Amino acid sequence: MTTTTTALSLDEKLAILEDIMRPMERALIGYSGGVDSAMLAVAAQRVLGEGAICVTADSESYASGELERAQEITDRFGIRHEVVKTRELDNPDYAKNAPDRCYYCKQELFSHMERMAVELDVDYILYGQNADDVGDFRPGAKAAREKGVRAPLAEAGLDKADVRSLARRWGISVWDRPAMACLSSRFPYGTAVTADGLKKVDAAEAFLRTELGYAQVRSRHHDSLARIELPSRDLEALLDDGTRCRQTADALQAIGYTHVTMDLRGFRSGSMNEALLSIEASDAPLFERLDPILTRHQLAPAAFEERDQMLYLRLNDPTVMTNSTLRQAVVTDCEALGFRYIALDLQPLSV
């Protein structure tokens, strides 16, 4: 079903959403506990009552504590909540981490939900894709289409801002929570997703959130190197605090990383997808391309290394990158060389 909702108000879109769901009587809702699926679950319960049933995957690829947070919302609103154990890592097509990885994740969840729908005599399976997601690179949407899983939020024209507005109106605790993609999204495409790697990412992000208090953060997993993404203000504050830099480096090294770095471009949701964009390769050695940039910005001497589309950089004084003008100039120059990611080591070169 497709509905034209370009100029409709929020309440008009909500009415369309309710009209979409009302004939269903009973529905299973793929529920992660994020704002999209939580808002859909509450909307379904308002229309279908006990006919709304949430289904959450218990998987190695979800951050610790997420299942409990998801349960808190369904408990508060009195929504039936079922948990299924999924084993994505057992599927080689998922574990090899090609760009279509999310297809196999959603296929696993929806297959479980299909079986549950038969057992419970439920005709509809729903998930929380919103109107902003349509047309984006989302292999999971292909799995939904193949399984006949519907996306009522997108059908009603509700975008992310609409979803957050309704979640806030209804008192859903995650209404303003940053997006939380699964932990496998922290691995560069082509790097195998492993249980050990997922545990490292989980531990790193748990430290950054609980110990340092960052609400919006990603710790990208490049084998022995962790690349932390923070919003610009948090990035500058961390780099300007030598004690906190050492604390972060020590904590992530204890988790198992050799190099602990900050991405100078800052936080970008879905930044691993940037590697899918084509770049113009150069045959010139890295030092011939990078030395002029370092000299121009008075950053030499420095250690550096090229890893696919990532530049690993170690400076005598990482705190110089608290200067946003300098940082942006370095990022711009490095991007011109074809680097999608500029990873600055938190430890000075002299250490």
N, C-alpha and C positions, 0 to 999 in steps of 0.2 A: 504494500500500500504506500502511495506517495501523496503527500499533501502539500499544497502551496501555502507557505506560512510567512512570506516575506514581510508583510506589513502588519502582522497580527500582534496583539498585546500578549503579555505573559499569561494572563488569565484565559485568553482565547486559545492559546496553545495548550494550556492545561486542560481545557474542556475537550480539545481534540484528543489529547492523550487518554483522557477518561473514556471517551467514546470508542477509542481503539480497543481498550482493555475490557470494557464492560461485557461484551458478548462472550468473552473467554470463559468466564465462570471460575476456572481454575488455571493456574499457570506456575511453572517453575521459573525462577529468576536466577541466572548466573550472577553470583553475589560475591564480590571481593571485599566489600567494606569501604571502598572508595566512594567519593561523592556521587558519581554517576549511578552506580549500582545501588547505593543506599537510597538515593532519591527515588529511583525506579521502584525499589522494594516497598518503600512507604506509600508511594502513589498507588501501587498495585493493591496493597493492603487496604487503603482507603476505598478502593472500588470493589475489590473481590473479597475482602474480609479474610476468613480462614482459607480461602482458595488461593491466597498468595503464599508460595513456599520458596524460601531462599535456599540456594545450593552453593556451598563454598568448597573449593578445592583445597585440600591440605597437602601442600607440595613443598619440596625442598627449595623451590625457586621463590618462595614468598618469605619476606622478612619476618624474623622472630617477633612475636607479639601481635602480628596483624590479625591472626585468627581470633584472638581474644578481643581485640578492638572491634572486629566485625560482629562478634557475638553480643557485645554490649549494646549495639544499636538494635539488633533484632529483639533482644530481651526487653529493651525499653519500650519498643513499639508493639510488643506481643506478636511478632511475626514468626511463624514456624521456620526453623533453620536446620537444614541437614548438611552434614559435612561428609565429603567423599575423599578418599585417599587416591591421589593421582600419582603416576609414575612416569613423568615425561622423560626423565633421564634414561629410562630403559629403552626408549625409542632412538635408534641411531640417527634418524632424520632430524630429531630435535637436538640431540647432544652435539652433533657436528656444527651446529650454530650457523647455518646458512641464513641469508636474509629472510627466508620464509619460516623461520623458527616458530614464530607465533601461531602460524597455521596449525602446527602439530600440537601445540599447547591447547589451543581452543578445541581442536578435534578430539583430544583426550577428554577434556571436560564435558563437551557436548555429547560424547558417546556415553559417558556415565549418566548424564542427564536424560538421554534418550531411554536408557534402560529403566531409570527411576520413573520416568513418565509412564511407561508401560505398566510398571508395578502399581503406581498410584492412580492409574486411569486419568492422566492429565494430557490434554491435547496440545498445549502450547508451551514452548520454551522461549524465554526472553533473555536479552542481555543489554548492558548499559551503554551501547554506542550512542553518542549524541550527534546532532546535526553538524557540529564542527569536525567530527571525525570522518565524515563521508568524503571520499576523494583523497584522504591522506593515505600514506603508505601503511596499511594495516592488513597483513596477511590473515589475521584472525577473522576478519570480516568474510573472507572467502569460505572459511570453514563454517561460519554461521549460515551463509547462503546455501551451501551444500547440505547442511543438516536441517534446513527450514527453520532456523532460529531467528526470531524477529527482534527488531530494535525499535521499540515503540517511541523512545525519546527522539530518535532521528526521524521517524515517520511523522511525528507531531511537529517537527521543526524546532525542537528545543535544543538550543546550543549550550555551551558550557556556562555562560553567564546566566542563562535562564535556569539551568540545573542548580547552580549555587544559590540563586535567589529563592527558589522554591524550597531548597534544603534549609536555608536560613529561616524562612517563614515557618516551616514545620518543626524547627528546633532540632534538626539533625546535626549532631555534634561535629561532623566532618565537613560542614558546609564550606569552610574556608581552608580546608587542609590541602597542601600541595599534592599534585598528582604523585602516585606511588606505583610506578611500573614494577614488574617482577624483577628479581635480582639477576636473572639471565640477561636482561637488557644492558647490564654493565660490562658484558664481554664483547670485544670487537668481533664482528662477523668473521667466521673462519677459525676463531679460537674456540676449541671444544669447551662446552659447559660441563663442569665436573662438580661432584658433591663437595670436594675440598675447596674448590674455587668459590662456590656459592657461600660456604661457611666463612671464608675470608672476607668476602664482600659484606655479608651480614654483620660480622663482628666490627668491621671498619665503620660502616654507617651507623651502627648502634653506638659506637664510641663518639662519633661526630655529633650525633643527635643528643644522646643522654649526658655525656660528659662535657661537651663544648656548647651544647644548646642550639645547634643549627637546625632550623625547621626544614629548609630547602637545601638538599645536598645530595650529591651522587659521588660514589667512589668507584671509578671505572677500573676494571681489572685487566691489566696487560701483563699476565704471567707474574713476574717478580716485581712489577712496577704498579703502584696505585696512583691513579690520576684523579685528584679531588676536584669536583666542580662546586663552586659556591657563587651566589649572587655577588655582584661587584662590591657592594659595601662590606659584606662579610669577608670577601677575599682580601680586601685592603686591610681590614682590621687584623686578620690573622697574620698576614705578612709583616705587619707593623709590630707584632708582639713576639719577640724572640723566644720568650718562655713558652708561649703557646705553640709556636712552630716546633720547638724541640719536643714538647709533650706529644704533639700529633705524630711527629716522625717516630718517636720512641714507641708509641702505642701501636702504630701500624706495622712497624718492624717486628714487634713482639708477636703480632698476628701472623707474620710470615712474609712480608714484603721487604725486598732489598732496597728499593727506591720509593720514596714517598714524595709526591709532587702535587703542585697546584696547577690547574689549567688556567692559563692567563686570559683565555676568552671567557671564563666564568661559566656559570650554570646555564645549560641549555637542555631542556627536556628532549629526549630522543636524539642526543648528539651523535650516537653511534651510527645513525642513518646518514650522517654527513659523508661518511666514507664511501657511500654508494654513488656519490656524485663523481663524475669524471674529472681528472686533473691532468694538466700537461706535464709530463715527465721530463726530467732533465738528466743529461749524461754527465754534467759537470760535477766534480767532487763537492761534497757538502761544504768543506772549508772555503772553497772558492766562492760559493754562493752566500755563506753565512758570515764570514769574517768581515766583509764590508759593512754589514748591518750592525754587528757588534761594535766595530770601531766607530761608526757614525754616532751611535748612541752611548759611547764611552762605557761599554759593558765588558770589554776585554780586560784581562784574560778570562776565558770561560771554557768549560768542557761541554761537549754536545755530541749527540748521536741521533741518527735518523732511524726511525722504526716505522716502516710503511709510510703512513701519512701523519705520523706524530714526530715532533721534534722534542727530544729530551735535552734540557738545558740546565746547566749548573753554573751559578755565578759566585763571585767572591762575596757579594752582598745581595741576597735575595730581596731584602727590604726596599731596594731601589724601586721595585715594582709596585710599591704602594702609590707611587706617582701615576695617576690615571692617564695623564697625557703621554708619558713615556711608555707605559704599558700598551696603550692603544697603538702607538706608533710602531712598537716592536711587533705586536700582533699583526698589524696591517702589512708590514714588510715580510713577515714569515708566511702569511697567507699567500702573498704574491709568489713565494717560492713553491707553493703547492701543499703547505702543511695545514691540515684541518685542526690539529690539536697541538698546542704549545705547552709542554709540561715542565714546569720550573721546580727543581729539587728544593725542598724546604731546608736542606742543610747547605751551608756555605761551602764553596769549593775548597777552602782551607782546612775543613774538618776531615 
